[in-house]
Amino acid sequence: MEKAQLGRPRAFDADEALDKAMVVFWQQGYEGASLTDLTEAMGISRKSLYAAYGNKEELFRKVLRRYTDGPASYVVDALKAPTAREAAAMFLTGSVHANTTPGWPTGCLGVQGALAVGETGQVAHDVLAEWRALGQMHLRDRFRRAVRQGDLPVEADPEMIARYVMTIANGLAVQASGGASRDDLQQVADAALRNWPPT
């Protein structure tokens, strides 16, 4: 074997392969996605998967980061909205669009990835629970700031409002995976905001 081969670059696009793995986890959940499913979709061998991404759990964590920066990037934009109500509206509309984007699986990877898991999927279940809790925490912090700024009434409960918005978003994801249309989901998102606390 020639020495030049030892340092040769990977024969695949790591980001593209990660996107393909994301689709597999999104469609099949953590536990349902076998290594064979993943390597076939990614177009690589198990050896290449381990070398580039680590084990299945590490691959899943990398996929979730890519999902957060890609299809779920609407969260960051929503938190920057000028008012709390606009933040909630952007969050829910972003969720609707992410759950129904042509070319991607329906629903939310963060919700569907570990809805029903056995012992081998417990790690993914815990990782996704933390991921969803972090999103809710960011919403809560945004709504706390709104109370301080007078954008929400003093008696408003930022924790409860954040949980409300997150629960609606998670429900939208489940409905999307069941075949609900973008228009139908947007109507639900709009209806949810009719209960918004008056300033």
N, C-alpha and C positions, 0 to 999 in steps of 0.2 A: 504494500500500500504506500502510495506517495505521501510525503509529509504534508503537502498542500491540502490534502483532503481533510486533515484533522481540523483545520480552521475554516472550512468552507461554510458559506452562509446557509441558512435554512432554505429548503426548497419550497416553502409555502409562505403565504402572507399571514402573519400571526394575527393581525386585526380581523382580517376576513374570516379566518378560521374561528376566531372568538365569536364573531357575529353568527356563524353557523351553529356553534355550540349554544349560543343564547336562544336560538329558535328551538333547538331540541329541548332544552330545559323548560322553555316557555310553554311548549306544546305538551310535553310529557311529565313535567314536574321533575324534581330532583331524583326521587326514587325510581320513577318510571324510565328515566334516561339511562340506558346501559352504556358501558364503555364502548361496546360495538356500535350502538346508535351514534354516539358522539364521534368516534373516529371515522366512521363512514361518512357522516355529514361534513366533518371537517376536512376529509380527504387526506388524513394522516394516519400513521401507525400508532399503536399504543406507546411504543418507545418514544416517538416524537412528541406525543401528548405529554408524557411524563417529563420529558426534557424541557419542553417549552412552558408548561403550565403547572407542573406538579401533579398531585393526585386529583381525583374527582372533586373532592371538597374544595381544594385550592382553585381548580378550574371554575367551579360554581361561584366562588367569591369574586374571581376576576370577571366573570360574566355579569354578576350583579353590579359591579362597579361600572362596567360598560353600559349596562342598561340604565343605570342612574345618570350617566353622562349623556346618554343618547335618548331613547324613547321617553324616559322619565325626567328629562332635563327641564320640563315645564315647571317642576316644583320650585327650582331656584328662581325662575322668572316671576312666578306667582308671589313669592315672598318679598319681591322688590316693588310690588304694586303700591301706589300711593295711599290707598285706604284698605282697611281690614276687609271690607265687603268685596272690593275689587280683588284682593288677594284670594279670598275664598272662591270667587267666581272664576278667576284664572286657574286656580287649582282644580276645580271641578271640570271646567271646560277642557283643560289640558288632559285631565284623566280620560274624559270622553274621547278625545282625539287620539290619545296614545293607545286606548283600548280598541280602537276601530280603524287603525291606519292600514290602508291596503298594502299588501306585501309583507305584513307582519302578522303573527298570530293574534287572535282576538283575546281580550282580557288583559290582565296584568301579571307579569312574571312574579312580582313581589307578593301577589295574593295567591296565585295558582301554583306557584312552585312547590308549596308544601302544605296544601290544604288537608290532604290525607296521607299520612306517612307512617311507616312502621319504624322499627328500631334503627334500621340503617339510614333512614332519612331524618332522624332527629336533629342532626347537626344543621341541615338545611332549614328545618323548621325553626330552630332557634335563631339562625342567622337572619332569616326573613322576618321573624318577630321583632328582632332588634332593628332591622331596616325600617319596618313600618312604624315602630315606636319613635325612631329618630325623626321621621317625617312628621309625626304628630307633635313631637317636641318643638320642631322648628315652627310649626303653625301656632302652637301655644305661645311661644316666645314672641311671635309676630303680633298675636292678639293682645298679649300683655302690654306691648309697646303702644298698641292702639288705645288701650285703656288709659295709659299714662298721658297720651297726647290728646285725649278727649274725643278720639274717633269712635270709641266704643263707650257706652255708659259705665260709670264707676262700678255699678253693681253687676256688670257682665262677668261671667266666669270663663276666662280664656281656656282653661283646661277642658271644660265641657264643650265649648264651641269648637275647639280643635278636634276633640273626639267625634263630635257630630259631623264635621266636614270630612274627617278621615273615614268614618263609617259609611257615609254616602258614597265617597270615592271607591271604597272597597266593594260596596254593593253594585256600583256601576260596572266594575270589573267583572264581577260574577255574572251580571246580566249580559254583558258583552260576550263573554265566553259561551253563553247560552244562545247567542244569535240575535240579541237585541240590536236594532239599527242605531246609527249615530244620532239621527234625529230624535228617536224615542228616548235615548239616554240623555240628550241635551235638555229635553223637556223635563226630565226628572231633576237634573242638576239645577235648572232654572227654578223649578218648584221648591227645591230645598232652600233656596236663598230667600224665598218669600217670608220665611220665619226669622230673618236676620234682625238682631236687636236694633231698635231705633236709637239714633244718637241724641 
